[in-house]
């Protein structure tokens, strides 16, 4: 199996040593379980999903316990009227892994609109309440933080994300200041967007977005999670 480009990685909390990943636009709607050495363990075809421009993946609480959330949120020209989240229960890998293709459970979908028009987005994360946060890339505006509550799942039509913050990052592709992923700590107290050259960390409390004070900034080498 090829991973080109490897869009991101999310570590399973239920299955130690299992990393979930996917490929972005132009690839089938599949998620991959790999080990910490990058070896393919299992491949799951996400039933009922389409890969228009998959760019983000996170793990979130859900009625099934733990779910994979796939963000079909990429929009380089920033023209999409809406984007889509797909949700499936996190698959339990067989023992031993087979490395074969398996259909996932049917995916739920949630159509999301931004209140101020289209944004390119490659970064989502979810807190312990299941609230999903979107951190925009910064292609044409500042780096914006939106959120959608867990209660939005099951909506019959598009939902509008709430703008909750503008992050103090000056977008600059050449300086590596486009946000290409984001994560939240297991205890829910800190979140960090990833950029090409470094990441920023922010203190937060459960159920609230990161504050606009981002004091901890540490240089990090480029990784597959930080793409242009």
Helices and strands as residue ranges (DSSP letters): E 10-11, E 19-22, E 30-34, E 40-45, E 56-62, E 65-72, E 83-89, E 101-103, E 108-113, E 121-126, E 132-136, E 143-148, G 150-152, E 159-160, E 162-167, E 179-184, E 190-195, E 198-203, E 216-219
